[in-house]
Amino acid sequence: MMRAFNWSESPLGQPGHWSRALKTTVGMLLATQAQIVLFWGPDFVALYNDAYVSSIGAKHPRALGRPAIENWGGAVGRSRTAPCRGPSHE
């Protein structure tokens, strides 16, 4: 699903331009059978694996590659008040 996605319309842009950290994290996300969603960057762009699709129902596929505010609404505000951020490498 993620490999076939048109990333040119996402704030993240094409995967070839992603940071090494993002590529590595997405690789781990795709390799697991657990339901995982990742919100990345200042816009909390949603990235998720196939297993997660059943959890978001009608939000899929429009939520993939889009800022969380577009599909998760109020949950984003709570996330922004206590962000979990690692070190910046790029």
Protein Blocks (a to p, Z undefined) as FASTA:
>chain_A
ZZmpcfklpmnlpfklpcfklmmmmmmmmmpmbdcdddedjkopacddfklmmmnmmmpm
klgopafklmnmmmmmmmmmmccddddfZZ
